[in-house]
């Protein structure tokens, strides 16, 4: 498994944000991490990429334990946060160049040019973050994550803030990376897009995993199969917000 999470707990002081979380993501999979506000999605992603230390439990990235072999594990993952924090005085191209140098990417020029084209940043290579729209800044953050070729990609809300064409392109970008063998975990509140792009879904609520499977599996477990249910219906049912009770 490219991502293995075993019994992870993460507390902030006495508050438990993530409770006994276990799951795995294989190469080629796109797993959607969904849940109500405060469910623990961002905490989970930040713990997986090593920004936060788990209070207990184990995280293994492409065979490397992030607790005992943090450099090896981090080398194999890219985390794309939802807040596009960029360096004020570096252009788009300089951001890509800096990231590539930090991670010793050899074929930088070709990769950067392809990414700028793929993410529709052409013509903005020499722009500073202050001269970009929010959606464009988000694309720069994602381009910096993708300029390296990692086994594991972690996206926090990659589709929020993008226009409809940007959303479609980002979906294709994510799908292509999975087809090329990456293991992908992404959080989003855009359930219809999660349903389209993800091979499997994990639902969290109040720090706990409450469901894990394909939309079809979850619908059948939630007694919704007959209705040919959408992920939204499944979500409302398993989080206890569905006004129509299970049959
Ligand atoms: P959203 O959908 O709103 O982005 P989320 O599922 O990503 O939510 P988290 O940001 O992981 O949720 O937060 C989970 C819980 O942990 C929340 O109750 C939040 O208030 C709490 N929390 C997050 N960061 C901190 C922090 N630095 N200190 C204390 N509590 C925190």
Boltz pocket constraint, residues with backbone or C-beta under 6 A from the ligand:
constraints:
  - pocket:
      binder: B
      contacts: [[A, 12], [A, 15], [A, 17], [A, 35], [A, 36], [A, 37], [A, 38], [A, 39], [A, 40], [A, 41], [A, 42], [A, 43], [A, 44]]
      max_distance: 6.0
